[in-house]
């Protein structure tokens, strides 16, 4: 077993909760914090600790929605960086612009705290299994301080650079593909329906053909089941694809496919689907084509 640490996971959503459980399973003394009291209570029931963080915390894992929330957790009115001991490490997992990650690293460094730019990928199931992929960049000292928690939470840790920024850049690349793939899956499935292709048959056949993708195989079954319980919300994609386009603009790069996918997610938000699973983007296509998607079997 890796060396036990005192760890806090801030943000107990579907990904953060799984990471917190993975830390517990690895033997780390783990605190959980979230604005949702039910998530905190649930984590406490799993054996996690809650309440005030200890003054000798080793690792703080930040699994919130965006850059603004990350900055608030670290440096806001009740920001934790001011309370962390020197040599502690922040593992920052939200999808953020690379420039923001560099800024957070510099500000943490001024307080004697290491910062690991560490966006995550793999979904809630892999988070719960301790099998995430983590796209990480930071100093060797940040990696060393974070290693026990990385080992607990990840199947693969990519070392992408010795300073913050490259991890977030790689996550932007991943999110471009992931967001486009979900939208393309929904477009293909509903196009097939106009030609008499049943959604379940679509999944059975295309998942074994060259047109498949991880996102297709993961999200298309949600549509077949009529189950839009949010494993990953529609609301994530205007933020993440917005980051991609902002970074692209700063690089003088045109990303027209990303821009088109973003518009579909914005339509979904306008339809009131923001808090549904991101597979619900299929409802945009279904509405426009007059199609009826499968209903829940419950």
N, C-alpha and C positions, 0 to 999 in steps of 0.2 A: 504494500500500500504506500502511496505517496505520503509525504509529510503532512500531518494535519495542520490546517490553518484556521484562523478566525476570519470568516468570510461573511460579507453582506451582499445579498442580491436585492437590488432596488429596482422594482418593476416586476410584479408577479403576474404578468399576462401569460399567454400560452407558451411563449418561449422562455421567459424568465422563470416561470414556475417550474418548468422542466429542468432548467439549469440549477435552480435551488435544490430540487430533489436529488439531482445528480451529485451535487456537493455533499449533501447529507449522506448519500449512499457511499460516497468515498471516505467518509469518516471525518469530514470537516465540520467544525462547529459553525453553524450557518444561521444568520439572521435574515429575515425576509421583511421587506417593506413595500407597501403599495397604497395608493389612494383609495383602493377598494377594500373596505374592512373585511368583506367575505373572503377575499383571497388570502388576506393575512391570517384570518381565523383558520382557514383550511390548512395553510402551511404549518401553523402551530400544531394542528391536529396530526400532522405527519411527523412531528418531532422537531420541527424547526423552532428557532427562537425569534421573538419579536420584541418590540419596544426599543429603548435607546440603544444605540450602537456602542460597543465597548471602546474605550479610549486606546486600546492596543490592537485595533483591527489590522489584519494583514492585507486583505484584498477586498475591494469594493467593486462589484460587478453591476454595471449600469445598463439596464435592459428596458429603456423607455422608448417613446415613440419617435422623437426627433431631436434636432440640435437644441431647440429652445428648452425642452425638458431636460436634456443632458446638462446644459449650462446651469439651469436652475438647481438641479440636484447637486452639482459640484460647487457652484459659487453663488447661489441665490441666498435669500435671507436666512435660510437654514442649511446652507451649503455644507457638504460633509468634508470638503478638502481642508478647511480650517481646523477640523477636529482630528484629522488623520495623523498618525505618527509619521515622522520622517522615515522613508524607506518603504512605506506602504505603496500598493499599486492600485490604480484605477484601471479596470478592464471595461472599455467603452464599446458597447455592442450595437447601438442604434446606427441606422443608415444616415450618414451626415456628409456634407461636402468635405473634400480633403483639406481645404484651407481651414475649416472649423476644427478638424482634428489636430492640425498643427498648432492652432491657437490654444486649444485645451492642453496640449502637451507642454507648451511653454508656460502657461499659467500654473499648471500642477508642479512643474519643475521649480518654479519660484518658491513653492511651499515645501520643497523637498520630497514631493510625492511623484512616483513613477506613473506614466500614462501609457497604456497599451491601446493602440487603435485596432479594434478587434471586432469588426462586423461579423455576423453569424449567418449561416445558411443551413437549411435542412428540414425545417418545419417542426411543429410541436412534438410529433412522435419521436424524432431523433433527439430533440432537446431532452425529453423525458428519459431517453435511453442513454444519454451521455455520448451521443454519436454525431454531434454537429460537425460541420466544417467551419473553421474560423480563419478568416483572412486577416492576418495580424501583421502589424508593423510597429516597431518601437525599439528602444535601446536594448542591448543585451541584458542590462540590469532589470528592465521592465519585464522582459520575457522570463528571466529567472525568478523574479518575485511572483509572477503570475502562473508559473508552471504547474503547481499543484492543482489549481482550479482548472487550467486548460486541460490537464490530463483527465480530470473528473468529467468535464463537459463535452469534450471533443473526440471524435474519431480521427480527424485530420486537422492539424494546425499548419497553415501555410505561413512561413516566415518571409515576408515580402519586402522588408527593408529595416534599417536601423533607426528610423525616425517615423513619427506619425505621418499619415497622408496616403502612402501606397495601399494600406489596407482598405481605406475608404474609397480609393480610386477603383480598386478591384471590385468592391461591393457595388459600385455604380455600374460597372460593366455587367456584373451578374444580374442586377435589377433590371437593366435594359432588356436583357434576354428573357428574364422570368416574366416581366410584365407583358412584353410582346407575345410570349408563348401562350400565356393564359388567354389573352384576347384572341390570338390566332386559333387556339383550340375552340373557343366559343364560336367564332366565325365559321370554322370548318364543320363543327357539329351541327349548327343550325342550318348551314348551307346543305349539308347532307339530308337534313329533315325535309327540305324542300324537294328533294329527289327521292323521298320515300325511305331514306336510311334511318332506321331506328337508333336512338342514342346508345342503347346497350350494345347493339351490333357495331356501331361506330367504335366504341371502346374496345370491343373484342378484336376487331380486325385491325384498326389503325395502330393499336398499341403493339402489334407484331410486325408493323410495316415501317418503311423508311421515314414516313411522315410523323412518327411519334416524337415525344419529348418527355422529360421527367415531369414537367408541369401538366402535360396532357394526361399522363398516367395517374398523377396524383389528384388532379382537380376534376377531370371529366366524370369520374364515378360519383362525385357530389351531385352533379346535374342529373345523372341517371337515377339517383336515389331521391331526388327532389329535396336534398338536405343542404341547407345553406347556413347551418350553424357555423359561426365564424372561427375557422382555424387561422385564417389570415383574411383581414377585412378588405373590402373594396377601398375603404378610406386610406389604406396604406399607399395605394398606387399613385394618386395625384401628388402626394408628397415625394415618393421615391423617383417617379419618372420626371417630376419637376426638378429634382436635384440633378438627374442625368442631363436634362436639357440646359440647366444653368451651367453645369460644368462644360457641356459641349459648346455653349455660346462663348464661354470664356476662352475656349481653345480655338474658336473660329471654325467649329465643326458642325456640319448640318446632320441632323438625325431625324429624317422625315418619318421613318417607320415608328420610332418612339413617339413622335408628336401625334401621329394618328391614333396610336394605342391610348395615349393619354386622353385624347378627346372622348374616346369610348368610356373610359373610367369616369370622366367628368359627367357624361350623360347619365351613367349609372348612379352617381351621387345625386344628381338632380332628380332622379326617379325615386329617391329615398332609400336607396340600396346600400348606402355607405357602410352600415354596420353589419351587413351580411357577408358571408364568405365570398372571396373574390371570384369564385366560379359563377356568382350571380351576374357577372357581366354578360352571360348568355341571355339574360332577360332583356337586355337592350336589343340584341339581334332578334329575339323572339317577338318582342313588341313590334319592331319595325316590319317584320315579315308576316305578322299575324299568326305566329306559331304558338302551339301550346306545349310547354315543357313538361316533363314527367313530374308528377306530384309525389309528395312524401308518402312512403309506405306505412308510416306510423298511424 
